[in-house]
Amino acid sequence: MPCDRTSRRGFLQQGACGMFTMAALGLPGSVSALPVTEIEAQASGGERRYPLPTVDGVSIDRQAQVIIVRHAGKVYAMSLVCPHENAAVRWLPRDGRFQCSKHTSRYTPEGTFTSGRATRHMDRFPVRRDGAQVVVSVDRVFQSDRNPEGWTAAAVVV
């Protein structure tokens, strides 16, 4: 009985062709590169104030070690360090993700752990909106494994 199976070579050729097509057409909007900028906060005690991002993107305050991300209708404030061994994470715009500079743990724009040596998501700071600003409480942090409810709630809807 004849069977319409694709040979291994045919499968690989079709797969490579499909990947080439996806690369040529670009990634879907939700995964495409978010712009990255450097920012500085207005500091007052344990709070940092940042302008509310008007478009999706990543803003990094190296001095305060805070990352502000606007993605998919929410704003998050996360620690600039990987929770695995406190190495700096960097934003990879082309890949649309964060990556640890030491052991290459990977995270989504929302800080969700996807692969690598880390054992939890990126740490988030409590945030609130005050008019056209995002207020970040840097004296507290939510760890996804110790306070999953706080971690999930640490976002501002825009």
N, C-alpha and C positions, 0 to 999 in steps of 0.2 A: 504494500500500500504506500503510494508516494506521500511524502511529508514536505511541507513548505518551510522547512527550517533554514535559518540563516547559518552559514558556516561561521566559524570563529573569525576568520579573516574578514568576512562580510560584516559581521557584528562590529568588529573593531573599526572598520572603515566608516560604517554608518555612525558609530559613536563619535569618532574624531570629526566627521563632517558636522554632526550636530553641535559639538562643542565649538567648532570654528564659527558656525552660524550664530550661536549665542554670543560669542565674543564680538563678532562683527556688528551685531544688532545692539549690543550693550546689555546691561543688567536691568532688571525691573526697577522702577522708581524707588521702591521701598528698600532696595539693597544698594542702590547706587551711592557713589561717594558723597559723604556729607562734608561740607567745607570745615576747615579747622582754623581757629584764630587764637591769638594770645590775648588775655584780658587781665586786668587788675581790679581788685575789689575795693569798695569803700568799707573800711573795717571799723567796727565798734564793739569792743569786748569780744565775746565769742561768736559774733555774727559778721557775716560778709554779705555785702549787697552788690548785686550784678544787674545790669540792664536785662530785662526780659527778652530773650532771643525772639526775633520776629520771623525767622525762618529756621528750618531744620539745619543743625550744624553742631559742631563740637568747639567749645571754648575752654582754654586751659589757663588757669591761674597758677603758675609755677611757684610763686612766692608762698601762697596759702596751700598749695598742693591739692587744689580742687579742680575738678572737671565739671563743666556745665554742659549738658547735652539736651538739645531739643530734638525730639524724634517722635514721629507718629502721634502728634497731638499732646505730648507730655514733655515736661522739663524735669531733668534729674540733676542732682549734684552728687558726684562720686569722688572718692579718694583717688589721688593720682598714683597710689601704690598698689601693687598686686597683693592680694591677701595671702599668697603663698609664702613669700619670703621678703615682702616689703620692697621689692624692686619696682622701679618706675614702669608704668604701662605707657604705651604709645598708641596713638590713633593711626591706623593704616587706612587712609581715605580710599585707596583703590579697592581694598577688600571690604570696606564698610564695617570694620571691627577694631576692637582694642586688642593689643597683644603685650604680654609681659616681656620686658627686655632681657630677662635673665633665663627663664625656662620656657618661654613661648606659650604660656597659657593664653587661651583665646576667649574673648568676651564679645557679646553683641553690643550695639549702641546703648542699650538699656542697662548694661553691666552684667548680663546673665552669662555665667560660665558655660562654655561649649566644649572645650578640650584642653588638655595639658595637665600639669601637676597640681594646680590649685584644687582645693576641696570645697570651695564655695564661690558665690558670685562676688563681684566687686562691692566694696563697702559703700553704702550710701549715707549721705548726711540728711538730716531733717530739712525740709524746704517749705517755704510758704511764699505766696505772692503778696506783694504790697504795691498796688498800682502797677507801674511799668517796671517794677524791679522784682527780682527773685532774692529772697532773704535766706541765707544758708547758715544754719547753726553748726559751726565747726567744732564746738566743744563736745558734741555727741556724734555717735556713728551707729548705723544699723548694720549688723552683720546678718546675712541671710540665714545662716545656720542657727544663730542664737535668738534672733527676733524676726522670723519670717513675715509676720504681720506688719511690723514697723518698716521692714525693708520694702515690702510691696507698696505700702502707703506713702513712702518717701518720694512723692512726685507731685508736680503741679500740672493740672490740666489747662491747656491753652486753646 
